[in-house]
């Protein structure tokens, strides 16, 4: 049966209201909330909770630019706005810190044109962020040399919506809460081999057969492989893994400092002497779980930007794979011919900020509710249309 210190045998009960596949941030929020709503839930994770991309180091919770507003940005804004309360309740329930802080984001401006563009978004923020948060153009960093002035010759954008979280902390809290809930069984070291949505059955890696009323596929890049054949499209066309690398450094920084972000470089003070550096987004790679020069380059940039990191020790280096659907947006929908089969994956870089809301959506599908407005771009049809176009393009290139 499932391995790990907290694995729960499933032989005593082989029928569940909900089978959640994947113990990352989406799967854990989904199972946690399902238990709260009274569903007998089984969460299976092939390795251990947070073994994939969710177990990384960075924890950046940052909004999209407040321009060209659409359903995706509205969904993300609502999720980021609600997350503070969600985390507070989880911490109160478990007594485990999730390392959440609405610390804001500081982005350097290197020319007057960019400053003018960013200044122009102030009105957008007033409209779309509903007066809850601010978007300020400032001349100096509120923290000396964070970053050095030469990296921001035309000032900074400082927003107050951005936040950070400890990825491993929130997963630890969710796991603890699930293990206390009699409605939820958690099995680590146990994966999905196959499932039949019509018969409501699944075969697991220990050859156990499980019956379910609903199944949520939240197992990252692997989820594409389970649903692609049912959609008559190649797995690689529907979605691919993207490699990310990050590091943790030891430095005497303040936990309240804002996230420093510039051109793909994140520098996040988590407090307790820990500063996270990240992150790469690599479509092509040879070693998915090994760090390399791409990460060393990021570390060097962080030292250049923030002198307090110049001689800081790198205490951990991390690499992992994030799912990215062909549509680049999250993918949260019922399968067209099997509404009891739900795909919930591919938040890409915004997953930690929206996973709790994706869990709400999955449960609304199960209960036949429609409280949350789900952007069309999160549904299967637009992702599938892009996947089929990608396949057609590949075939054209092969023939020509």
Protein Blocks (a to p, Z undefined) as FASTA:
>chain_A
ZZdjkbccfklpccdfbdcehjbfklmmmmmmmmmnopacddddfkbghklmmlmmnopa
cddddehiafklmmmmmmmmmmmmmmmmmmmmnopaehiacebpadddfbfklmmmmmmm
mmmmmmmnnomaccdddfbdfbghiacfklmmnocaddfkbccddfklmmmmmmmmmmmp
mkbccdehiacfbdcfklopacdfkopacddfbdcdfehjmlmmmmmmmnopafklmocc
dddddddddddddfkbccddeehiacddebjoiacddddddfbdfblmbccfklmmmmmm
mmmmmmmlmmgccfbdcdddddddfklpacddddfklmkbccdehkljmmmmmmmmmmmm
mmmmmnopafbacdfklpmklmmmmmmmmmmmmmmmmmZZ
